[in-house]
Amino acid sequence: MNHLPLASRVKILQLTVEGSSMRSIGRVLDVSPNTVDKLPREAGQACITIHDQGIRNVRAQRVQCDEIWSFCYAKQKKVATAKSPPPEAGDVWTWTAIDPQTKLLISWFVGDRSATAASVLIDDLKNRLANRVQLTTDGYHAYLQAVEDAFGADIDYAQLVKIYGEAPASKGEARYSPAQIVAAERKRIEGSPDPDHISTSMVERHNLTIRMSLRRFTRLTNAFSKKIENHINALAVGFVHYNFIRIHKTLRVSPAMAAGIADHLWSWEEVIARMDAIAPPPAPRGPYKKQAPAPP
C-alpha cells in the first residue's frame, strides 16, 4: 500500500463514500481489487480512532437515535442454507445517535437488535455528551432500560411511537415497500421534553445518507458485506467523511465544525496521515527460504 500514490489512495476513499463498489473503483482507477479492499480496511481502523478521540464533550440540545438494517454474508433467513457461513452471518444493525441541529453523528454501534446493543449505544452517547439533552427514539422497547441505566433522571426523554397500517403485499411492485404510517404518538418517558422537538426525522434522514453513500447498504445487489470487520470499517470511513470532511449543504460547514469540535475542514490526506501513523512497520523482506519437511 505504501507504493500506491497518495492521489490514488485519496481517490479510492472518495469513491468508497460516494456509493461505488470495490470492483468499480478498481476499474475506474486501474488498481487491483485487493488494493481497493485493503485501503478502506486500514483507513477504517484509523477512522474508528478519529471518531473515538474527536467526538468528545459534545454540547448538544437534542439527540435522536435510530437503527438501520443490513446483513453480512447472507440474510438471516438464508444463513441456515448458506455455504460455510461465518459466525457473524445474518442480520446486522447499525445504531446511530445524531444531533439534529449541528447534524453531528455523535455515537454509532454495529451489532444485533438486542437490549445489549441498545445499551452499548446509549452508554457511549452518555460518555460523549457534556450536558443534559432532550433525547428522542422510536418506540422500540430496548431503549427504555438502556436510557434509564445510562442517564437515570438526568435527561429529557421521549419516544415517537409510530402506528403502521397493513403490511404491503409480499409479491408484486409493493414487495419491498414499507408499511404506511397512519399515526405517530409522542410519549414522554423522563424529564420535560419539548413536544415540538419530539422527532426522529433527522436520524431517519441520515439512514438514507448511509444507504446512498455506502454501497454495502444498497438493496438487491451483491455488494453487501461478506465480513463483519469490513462492514464496520466501511461505516467508520463513511462516518468520519460525514462528520469531518464533507460540507453539509444546509450548514455550509462540516457537522464537526458546526458542533465546535473541529476548527477546520478535514481532508482525506489528514485521514491517510493518521492511518500511516498507526500502521505497523512493514515486515522485512528477504530471500525466500524453503522450509525443511517435517520429520516422519
C-alpha positions as a printed Julia matrix, in Angstrom:
296×3 Matrix{Float64}:
   0.0     0.0     0.0
   2.94    2.34    0.6
   3.77    2.12   -3.11
   0.36    3.45   -4.17
   0.47    7.21   -4.91
  -1.24    9.45   -2.38
  -3.62   10.79   -5.05
  -4.8     7.26   -5.82
  -5.33    6.47   -2.15
  -7.41    9.62   -1.77
  -9.48    8.7    -4.84
 -10.18    5.21   -3.51
 -11.51    6.62   -0.24
 -13.51    9.31   -2.04
 -15.2     6.78   -4.28
 -15.79    4.42   -1.35
 -18.01    7.01    0.38
 -19.77    8.02   -2.84
 -21.6     4.75   -3.39
 -19.1     2.95   -5.64
 -18.42   -0.75   -5.32
 -14.91   -2.1    -4.83
 -14.69   -3.59   -8.32
 -15.98   -0.45   -9.98
 -13.35    1.59   -8.09
 -10.7    -0.82   -9.3
 -11.85   -0.45  -12.9
 -12.02    3.34  -12.75
  -8.59    3.77  -11.15
  -6.97    0.74  -12.79
  -5.87   -0.79   -9.49
  -6.18   -4.26   -8.09
  -9.42   -5.2    -6.26
  -7.19   -6.4    -3.41
  -5.78   -2.89   -3.11
  -9.27   -1.4    -3.07
 -10.22   -3.88   -0.37
  -7.15   -3.28    1.79
  -7.1     0.53    1.91
 -10.61    1.07    3.39
  -9.87   -1.62    5.98
  -6.73    0.2     7.11
  -8.45    3.58    6.92
 -11.38    2.2     8.89
  -9.18    1.43   11.88
  -7.8     4.97   11.79
 -11.31    6.42   11.45
 -12.53    4.49   14.47
  -9.77    6.18   16.48
 -10.52    9.59   14.96
 -14.18    9.34   15.94
 -13.44    7.98   19.41
 -10.94   10.71   20.23
 -12.53   13.6    18.34
 -16.21   13.29   19.25
 -15.95   14.17   22.94
 -17.54   16.75   25.27
 -20.28   17.42   22.73
 -22.63   20.25   23.7
 -25.98   19.46   22.14
 -29.52   20.44   22.98
 -31.26   17.5    21.33
 -30.3    13.99   20.18
 -32.15   11.47   18.03
 -31.41    7.73   17.91
 -32.35    5.0    15.45
 -31.21    1.71   13.93
 -30.68    0.8    10.29
 -30.78   -2.79    8.98
 -28.3    -4.57    6.76
 -26.82   -8.04    6.64
 -23.47   -9.8     6.47
 -22.77  -12.76    4.16
 -26.45  -13.73    3.98
 -29.81  -12.57    5.22
 -30.84  -14.17    8.49
 -33.42  -16.45    6.9
 -30.8   -17.74    4.41
 -28.0   -18.44    6.91
 -29.17  -21.99    7.63
 -28.82  -22.99    3.97
 -25.75  -20.84    3.17
 -22.43  -22.46    2.3
 -19.94  -22.23    5.18
 -21.37  -19.07    6.78
 -19.13  -17.3     9.31
 -20.39  -16.94   12.9
 -21.39  -13.29   12.31
 -23.51  -14.08    9.22
 -27.07  -12.77    9.22
 -28.82   -9.54   10.06
 -26.67   -6.61   11.19
 -27.99   -3.42   12.75
 -26.18   -0.09   12.82
 -27.28    2.05   15.79
 -26.76    5.79   15.49
 -27.23    8.92   17.61
 -27.27   12.31   15.87
 -27.62   15.96   16.87
 -30.41   17.36   14.64
 -29.13   20.94   14.93
 -25.45   20.52   14.04
 -26.11   17.23   12.15
 -23.19   15.7    14.08
 -23.19   11.92   14.29
 -22.26   11.55   17.95
 -22.32    7.79   18.51
 -22.68    4.62   16.48
 -22.5     0.9    17.09
 -22.76   -2.21   14.92
 -24.42   -5.28   16.38
 -27.74   -7.06   16.61
 -31.07   -5.52   17.61
 -30.94   -6.6    21.24
 -31.23   -4.73   24.51
 -27.47   -5.2    24.95
 -26.77   -3.38   21.69
 -29.1    -0.54   22.71
 -27.22   -0.22   26.0
 -23.87   -0.04   24.22
 -25.07    2.84   22.05
 -26.71    4.8    24.87
 -23.77    4.3    27.23
 -21.4     5.55   24.55
 -23.69    8.52   23.86
 -23.74    9.42   27.55
 -19.94    9.4    27.71
 -19.62   11.77   24.75
 -22.08   14.43   25.93
 -21.1    17.42   28.04
 -24.58   18.48   29.15
 -28.17   17.39   29.65
 -30.07   16.82   26.39
 -33.5    16.04   25.07
 -33.44   12.54   23.59
 -35.93   11.09   21.13
 -36.07    7.48   19.96
 -38.69    5.4    18.23
 -40.92    3.11   20.26
 -38.52    0.18   20.34
 -38.66   -1.21   23.88
 -34.91   -1.84   24.19
 -34.27    1.89   24.52
 -36.27    2.22   27.74
 -33.94    0.3    30.04
 -30.84    1.45   28.18
 -31.67    5.13   28.72
 -32.68    4.53   32.33
 -29.41    2.73   33.1
 -27.21    5.33   31.39
 -28.9     8.63   32.28
 -31.3     7.93   35.11
 -33.3    11.12   35.65
 -30.66   13.36   34.1
 -32.35   13.55   30.7
 -35.47   14.76   28.94
 -36.53   11.63   27.09
 -39.47   10.94   24.8
 -40.41    8.3    22.27
 -42.11    8.82   18.93
 -44.27    5.73   18.61
 -45.35    5.14   15.03
 -48.51    3.24   14.18
 -48.44    1.39   10.88
 -51.22    0.27    8.59
 -51.43   -3.04    6.81
 -48.19   -4.58    5.59
 -47.66   -4.39    1.8
 -48.23   -7.4    -0.37
 -45.43   -9.97   -0.34
 -45.35  -10.08   -4.12
 -45.51   -7.59   -6.94
 -44.49   -3.94   -7.01
 -45.04   -3.37   -3.27
 -42.87   -6.3    -2.17
 -40.03   -4.13   -0.82
 -42.15   -1.16    0.25
 -42.53   -0.39    3.97
 -45.91   -0.35    5.64
 -47.64    3.02    5.58
 -47.51    5.11    8.77
 -51.05    6.05    9.77
 -50.28    7.86   13.04
 -47.46    8.86   15.39
 -47.8     9.25   19.16
 -45.45   11.45   21.21
 -44.81    9.73   24.52
 -42.94   11.37   27.41
 -40.72    8.92   29.27
 -38.47   11.04   31.55
 -37.98   14.72   32.4
 -39.65   17.53   30.47
 -39.06   17.04   26.74
 -40.31   19.83   24.46
 -43.25   18.33   22.48
 -42.32   20.43   19.42
 -38.99   18.65   19.2
 -40.06   15.06   19.76
 -38.93   13.81   16.38
 -36.73   11.22   14.68
 -36.81   12.84   11.25
 -33.16   13.83   11.14
 -31.74   10.46   12.22
 -34.04    8.71    9.75
 -32.86   11.06    7.02
 -29.31   10.13    7.97
 -30.23    6.49    7.4
 -30.87    7.47    3.78
 -27.45    9.13    3.64
 -25.88    5.86    4.79
 -27.68    3.85    2.13
 -26.85    6.35   -0.6
 -23.16    6.76    0.25
 -22.13    3.21    1.2
 -22.6     0.57   -1.48
 -22.8    -2.19    1.11
 -26.24   -0.9     2.12
 -27.71   -0.87   -1.4
 -30.57   -3.34   -1.53
 -30.9    -6.14   -4.11
 -27.22   -6.2    -5.15
 -24.25   -8.46   -4.43
 -22.27   -5.59   -2.87
 -23.26   -6.48    0.7
 -20.55   -7.14    3.27
 -19.09  -10.64    3.43
 -17.12   -9.96    6.63
 -18.34   -8.01    9.64
 -14.92   -6.36   10.09
 -15.1    -4.87    6.6
 -18.66   -3.7     7.3
 -17.57   -1.86   10.44
 -14.52   -0.33    8.76
 -16.6     0.93    5.82
 -19.01    2.59    8.24
 -16.14    4.18   10.18
 -14.74    5.69    6.99
 -18.18    6.9     5.95
 -18.92    8.5     9.31
 -15.59   10.35    9.51
 -16.24   11.63    5.99
 -19.71   12.76    7.07
 -18.59   14.41   10.33
 -15.24   15.95    9.41
 -14.67   16.09    5.64
 -17.91   16.75    3.8
 -19.5    20.2     3.84
 -23.14   19.87    4.88
 -25.36   21.59    2.34
 -27.51   23.47    4.83
 -24.76   24.24    7.35
 -22.09   25.24    4.79
 -19.52   23.7     7.14
 -18.9    20.17    8.35
 -21.02   18.88   11.27
 -17.88   18.74   13.43
 -17.21   22.41   12.75
 -20.84   23.3    13.45
 -20.61   21.45   16.78
 -17.42   23.28   17.7
 -15.22   20.19   17.96
 -13.22   20.89   14.78
 -11.64   24.19   13.78
 -11.19   23.4    10.09
 -12.47   21.21    7.28
 -10.56   17.96    7.26
  -9.1    16.39    4.13
  -8.54   12.79    3.13
  -4.83   13.47    3.3
  -5.18   14.05    7.05
  -7.02   10.75    7.46
  -4.33    8.92    5.47
  -1.63   10.55    7.61
  -3.38    9.26   10.74
  -3.68    5.85    9.1
   0.01    5.72    8.26
   0.95    6.88   11.76
  -0.72    3.9    13.43
   0.16    1.33   10.78
   2.68   -1.31   11.88
   6.07   -1.11   10.18
   6.4    -3.31    7.1
   7.91   -6.71    7.69
  11.48   -7.12    6.43
  11.77   -8.76    3.06
  14.46  -11.23    2.26
  15.22  -14.19    0.04
  12.67  -16.95    0.02
  13.7   -19.85    2.22
  12.11  -23.2     1.66
  11.16  -24.82    4.94
  12.5   -28.23    5.67
   9.94  -31.02    5.55
   8.56  -32.19    8.84
  10.22  -35.29   10.25
   8.34  -38.52    9.67
